[in-house]
Amino acid sequence: MRIKHSFFYTLRQNAKDEESVSGNLLTRAGMIKKTSSGVYMYLPLGYKVMKNIEKIIREEMENVGAGELLMPALIPEEVYVASKRRDAFGSDMFTLKDRFSKSYCLAPTHEELFTIAAQSKVKSYKDLPFSIYQIQDKFRDEPRSRYGLIRVREFLMKDAYSFDLDEKGLNDSYNDMYNAYKKIFARLGIDYKIVKSDTGTMGGLLSEEFQAITDIGEDKLVICDACGYAANADIAKCTLLTKKTDEEIKIRELVKTPSAGTIEEVSKYLEEDKEKFVKTLIYKIDNKFYAVLVKGNMEVNEAKLKKLLKASDVSLASIDEVEEITGAKIGFAGPIGLDIPIILDNEIMNMKNFIVGANKTDYHYKNANLEDFNYLLVGDVRCITEDDCCPKCGKSLTFKNGIEIGNTFKLGTKYSKDLDLYYLNKENESMPVWMGCYGIGIGRCMASVVEQNSDDKGIIWPYEIAPFKVAIVVVNTNDDAQMDAANYLYESLRKQKISTILDDRDERAGVKFNDMDLIGIPIRITIGNKISEQVVEIKKRKDAEFEEISLYDALAKVEDILDGE
């Protein structure tokens, strides 16, 4: 690509409304452009990076025998009703009606359609196993799009599906995809962790996430360096921090706590340790109200709560709903006398003589105990903290932020049963097909690479996905000798199938150097005044120093660098 007559631009200033490193740099490098909240154009340089990522994915999918296809993005809404997932997606799903008033949606995911496609092939046990995949747009009406390509409303995704006779076959297919994913992310140059996660609206037997380690990651990862335990904080198991006590049960006491509605305010007013407090939170879960109790210094984990109750929708009750249920202002809810089901976190079971709200404005109970109220369920429903130990080995945990770039699911027979995907076995019995699902967010991969590979000058692309591997910068385009050398080198590199960008603009050398650093080209060759001696400069983007070499050795030098990567 010759820049002078190509679609190429960069921005000198930081991009507006881009709070992430990757969103800012990709926008400044002229690779993406926001058109509306959570929706982006992929401009020529950015699109080349995307295609390079897709190429790696396609090669590794080919290696595990997955066949590529393409599903529609416009899907009848009834498909998601049939799989019992329409309600789970709720307002996250973009919906519309056609001229005949039939309801459609823009696909948030494609499990249902892949299951329907498999019905065309699967009749007998002889038709299994197989795997198919696509690279296709997905749409989700995110309430808060942010972080550039990390949290968007339209995104490109690779989703693959495996179809097997039984659980053993599913495990084999799952392992093949799992190992293919490790190869893909290694080739992309991403530092990642594999963590256990919640199956969420996907359902199924197992979910694992491939998480790129970055400061800006939306997911909190819990990692044990001692034994290798790794989980998303949403499902990380909490150890019991509250030890059983032989403390005597005391008489419950109603105490006035005027205008003290927070743990800190009540603790200060009563001169009691925060460890003695139990807070009561009112939740609306699948249109039914529950009280959830956790220690005052801990937080409710809504993902765990959702799983415990096998619920589709979990949210805090509104202020009006809380005040109607408790008969008190916000901050004074408690379990005693409450007429809704109560769920306790495990920690509460070891507590005695604790402090709770009295369901009466400006009042709390001291010396409350488990005997003072009825409860429906006890479980691990709190967020893990840095005080917790590894649930596997008991050693200390570390917490890191991650961007979910890939996920793998053992779906089991959930979709095949809901959507009637069965086969006849050797005994002529009808059996449900066992399915696996495997996704990669391509835009998120691109953003993760930039988050992990950049400096104050710009992006540092890994060789395999860079938009171009080599940039040729001509210091003075009015110098015929410099331009002749640049054209010679440009054509030589292209003949060897080495993607090259030639900066032949009438710009100052400093501007060109800054632009090539910003867009992150791995190798830069500068042609300047020393071309009279047949000498050029070669420099790797990630290195500070450059090397002077003969013009006629430049091609071999580039090949050596690329062979070493």
N, C-alpha and C positions, 0 to 999 in steps of 0.2 A: 504494500500500500504506500503510495506517495501522498504525503499529507496535503501538499499545496492545493490540490483540487479535489480533496476528499471531505467528507463530513467529519470535521474534527474541531473540537473546542475544549478549553479548560477554563475554570474559574479561579481567580486569584484569591478571592475572599471565601471564608467559610460559608457553607450553604445555610440558608434560613430554614428553620423548622426541622433540622436534622440533628438530633441529640446524640446519635451514636457515631463512633469513629468511622465505621463502614459506610453508613448513610451519607456522612459528610464527604468522605474521600471519593466514593463512587460518583456522587453528584458533581463534585469539583472536577473530577477526571473526565467528565462528559460521558460517563458510561450508563447512567440512569437519570431519569428526570421524573419528578412527581407530577402527576396530572390531577390527582385528588387524594384525599386522605386514604392511605393504604393502597394506592394504585400507582404503578410506575411504568414508564416507557423503558425498554432496554435499547439503548442507542448502539451504533455499530461496534464500538470497542467492547462495551458490556455484553452485547449479544455474542460476540466471538468467545468471550470467557464462558458464557453459559453453554455454548455449543461444545466447547472443549470439555466442560464438566459432563455434559450429556454423553460425549464420546467415550469417556472412561466408564461411565455407568453402563452403556450399551455393551462395551467389550466384556465387562465382568458378568453381565446378565447372559450374554452369549456363552460364556464359559460354564455357566451352570445349566445351560440348555433351556432358558426361558425364551419364549417366542413373543415378539413385540406386536402389539395391535394398538388401535386408537378408539377410545370410547367417546360418545357425545358428551358435551358439557351441559346440554339442555335435556333434563330428565323429567318424566311425569312424576308428580309428587306422590302418586299412589304407590310407587315402587318403595319409597321409604316408609309408607304406612304399612305395607305388607311385611317389612322386616322389623316392624315395631320400633323404628328409630326416629320417626318423624317428630314425636314429642320431645325426644332427647336433644335434638338439634335446636328446637325452639326458634327463637328470633335470630339465631346465628345463620339460618338458611335464607338465601335470597330466593324469593318466590315471585311468580308472575302468572298471568292467565293469557291464553291465546284468544283469538277472535271468537272461538266457540265456548269461551268461559271454562276451558279445561285448565286445571292447575298444574303448573310446571315449577321446577326449581333449577337454579344453577348449581351444578354438582359440588357439594362440599367434600365428597369422597365417593368411591365407586365400587364398594364391596358388592352391593346388590347387582349391579350390571355385570360384573365379572361372574357372579354366580349364575345369572341368567344365560350368559354366553356359554358357560360350561355345560349347561343343559343340552345344548345342541350337539355336543360331542359324547357326553357320558351316558351310556346305556348299561354297559356291563363292566365287570372288574377288569376286563382286557383293555378298557379305555383309560386306565389310570396306571401310574401317576403322570402328571404334566404340570408345567408352570407357564404362566403368561404375564406380560407386563405392558405398561404404557408410560409415556411421558406426556402429561396433559395438565391443563389449567384446572385449578380448584378455586372455589369461591366461598368465603365466609364473611358474614357481616359483623366484623370485629367491632365491639363497642368502643375500643380505644386502640387505633392503629398507631404504632410507634416503632422507633429504632430502625428506620429505613426498611430494608428487606426482611427484617426479622419478624415483625408483626404486621401483616398486610391483609388486604381483603381479597386480592386476586394473586394467586401464586402458582408457579410451575412445580409439579411434583412427579416423581417416579413412583408408581405403585405397582407392585408385583403380587401375584397370588399363586399359591401352590394347591394342588388338588390330589388327595391321596386316599387309599383304601381304608386306612386305619391309623391309630395313633402312632404306631411305630413308623409308618411311612411319613406322617406329618413331621415327626422328630427328625427324620433323615433330611427331608426337604428344608426344614427350618435351619438345620446345621449348615447345609450348603449355602443358603442365603446369608446366614449369619457370618460365615467366613468370607463370602463375596463382599459383604459390607465392610469388613475389616480391610480388605484389599482396596476397595474404592476410596475409603477415607485416608488410608495411608498414601495412595497415589495423589490425592488432593492436597496432601501436606497438612492435614488438620490434626491438632492435638485434641484427642477426645477420650471420654470415658464411657463405658457401657454400664448402664444402671438399670435395676429393676424398677418398674413403674406400674401405675394403675391402668387397667384395661379400659376404663372410662366408657364412652359411648360405643366403642368398638366391641366390647364384650370379649368373651373367650377365656382361655386357660392361662395365658402368660403374655406379658408385655415387657419388652426391654427397649430402652432408648439409647441411642448413640448421641452423646452430648459433647459439643465442642466447648472446651474450657475457656471462658472469657470473663472479663470483669463485668460486662454489661448483660450477661446472660439472664434471662427471665426466670429460669428454673434454678432452684436451690438443690445442690447435690450433696449427699452425705456419703463420705468416703472413709474407709478404714485402711490406712497404709500397712497395717500389720498383717491382716488376713485377706485383704482384697475385697471386702464387702463394699458394695456401692449401690445406692438407691436414690431415687428421686425423693426429696423431703416429703412429698405428698403421701408416700407409702412407707417411709422409713420407720421401722419399729422402735418404739420408745422403751427404754428400760425403766424400772421402778426407782424413782429417786427418793420417794417418801418411805422411810422405814417404819415398820410396825412399832407401836409404842405401848408400854404397859401403864400409861397415864390413866388415872381414874376418870370415869365419866362424871361430868359436872352437871349441875342443874342449868337448864337453858334459861337465858335471861334476855328479855326484850330491852334494848337500850336505844336512847334517842341519839341520832347522828344528824343534826340539822345541817342542811345544805351540803352534806358530804356524800356525793354519789359515785365517787371513783375509789378504787382500792387505796390510792395514795392519800386521799382526803380522809377516808374512814380510818386508815392505819394511823395517821397523825392525830386524829381526834380521839381515838380510843387508846392511843399509845400502845398499839399491839403490832407484833411482827407481821409483815406481809405473808409470811409462810402460813399463817393461821387462817387466811381468807380462802373462801371458795366462791367463785363468781358463777352466776346463773345467766345464761344467754338463751333468749327465745328464738327458735328457728322455725321457719316455714318450710316443711319438707314434703314435697308432692301434695301441696295444699292442705297439709295437716300440721298443727303446731306441736313442737316438742321443746322441753327445757333441757339444755345441755350444761352439765356442771364440770368445770375444770378448776384446778388450783388458781388462786388469784394472780400468780406470777407466770401463768402459762396461757397459751392461746389455743382455740379450737382449730383442728385440722378438718376443713370441710370435705376434702376428698375422702378421708378416712370415715367421716360421719356418713357420707353418701354411700360408701361401700358397706358399712355396718348395717344400714337400713335397706340396702339394695334399692336405693332411690334414684330417680331421674333428675330431680331438681332440688337443690338445697340453697337457701338464702336466709339471711337474717330477717326477722320480722320487722315491720316498720315501727316507728315510734308509737303511732296510734294503736297498732295491734298489741304491742308490749304493754302499754298502759291499760288497755281494755282487759287483757288477760290477767295482769298482776294487780290491778286496782291501785297502782302507785306510779309515780313519776319514774322516768328512766334512771337507773342506777340503784334501785332498791328492790329488784327482783330477787326472789329466793325460792327454794324448793318446798318449804313448809306451807301446807295448805293449798298448793298449786294444783289446779284441776286439769292438767295436761300431762302426757307421758314424760317421764324424766329419764335421761341417759347420763350415766356417770362415767367419767374417765377413770381408768384403773387407779390413778394416784389417790383418789378420794377414799378408796376402800381401806387405806392404811391411816386415815386421819381420824382424830377425835377432838371434840371440843373446838370446832372451827366456827368461823364467823360467816354468816350469810345475810343477804337482804331479807327483810321481813314482809315483802309485798305490802308495805305501808310507807308512804312518803316520809322521809326523815327518820326512818327506824331500821335497825339491824338486829339480828339475833346473835348473841354470844353463846358459846358452848352448845352449838348445834351438833347433832350426831346422826348417824345413818338410821337409827331407830326412829327418828322424828318425821320421816317421810317415806313414801313408797317409790320405788324406781323400777323402770321397765327393763333396762339393759345396762351392762357394764362392759366397757371395752377401751381399747387404745384409740382415743379420739383427739389427742392433743398433738401439737406441733413438736417435733424433736428440737432439742436445744443443745448448746455446746457442753452442757453439764452431763448429757447422756453418754453412755458407753456403747461400744459396738455390740449389737445384739448377737453376733456370732462368736466373738472372742473376748469381749469385755474390755478391749483396749480403747484408747482415746480416738475420737472421731475428728475429721477435718471437714470443713464446709467450703464448697466452691460454687461459683455461678456457672451455669451452662446454657448453651443454645441447643435445643433439640434439632438435630440435623437429619436424624433417621430414626425409624422405629420398626420393630418386628413383633408380630402378634401370632400366637397360636390360637386361631379362632375356633378350632375344634369343629363341632357340627352345628353351631348356632345358626349360621346363615343357610346352610344346606337344608336344615329342618324347616326353617321359616319360609324358604323360597322353593322347597320341593326339589332339591338336587339329590337324587338317590341313584344307586346302581344295583344291579343284580349280581350277587356273589356266586361262587361255584355251586352252591346248593340251591341257586335260583331264589334266594331270599333278597328282599329289598333292604338296602343299607344306606345310611346317610354318608355323603362324602366328607372327608376330613380336610379342613382348609387352613392355610396360613396366609398372612398378609404382611407385606414388607414395603415401607415407604421411605422416600428420601426427598427432603425439601431442597430443590436445586438453588433457589434464590438464597435460602438460609446458608447453604454451603458456601456460596459466593461471599456472602456477608461475613461468615465465620472466618474464612481465609483472610479477609482484609482486617478483621478485628485482631487476628493473631499475627499478621505479617504486615506491619506498617511502621513508619517512623515519622519524624517531623517533616520530612520531605514529601511523603505520600505512600503509595501502595508498594509492596514488594511481592509480586506474584511468584508462586512456584513455577518452575519451567513448564510443567505439563499443561497448565491451564492458562498461562499468560496469553493475552490477545495476540501478541507477537513475541517471538523469542529474542529477536535482535532489533535494536534501533540504530540506524545510521544517521548521525547528525553532521550536517555540512555547516562549517563555521561561516563561510562566505560563499553564497550561491552565485555570486557574480564572478567568481574565479573559475574559469573553465577547467583548470587542472583538478580542482577539488570536486567539481561536478562530474567530470569524466571518471575519476576514481570512485566516487559514490555510486554512479550508475554501473560501473564494472562490478563492484562488490555486491550491489543490490541484486543484479542478475545472477551472479555466481551463487549467492545464498539461495535464491529462489529455485535455481536449477537443482539444488541439493534438497529441495523440499523443506527448507528452513524458513519459517514465516518471519518476514522482515518488514519493518516500517522505515521509510526514508523521509527524514525531515528536511524537505527542500523549500521550506518557507523563507521569505525575506524577513527574517526576525533576527534579533541579537542572539548570540550564542548562549548567553545566560538564560534567556527565555526558553530556548529549546532544551537546554539541560534540565531546567526546572520542570518543564512539561513531561519529559521522558521519565524523570524521577517520580513525578506525581502519578502518571499512569502505570508505573511499575514494571517497565520492560526489563527482563532479567539481564540482558547484555547490551551495552552501549558501545558503539564504535564511533569515534570522533575523527572527522577528516578536516584538517586545518592547514596551517602554513607549512608544516613539515611534509606535506605531500610532495613538495619539490625533491625531497630525499626519499620518496616512496615509503614514508613512515606515517602510521596512524596510531591513535590511542584506543585501547580496549579496556573496558571496565565493567565489572559485575555490579548490579544494582545494590546488592547487600554488602559490598566492600567499599571502603573509603578510598583506596588507592587505585590508580590506573597503571597500565603497562603499555610501553611503546613497542610496536612490532612492525614488521614489514607489511605493506599492503597485501603482498602476495602470500603472506603467512596467515592472514586474518581468517580466511575460511577454515583452514586446518585448526586454528586456535579455537574458533567457535565450536567446531565439531568435537574437539577434545573436552571443552567445558561441558557440552551437552552429554557426551558419553559418560562423563564423571558424575552426572546427576542421577 
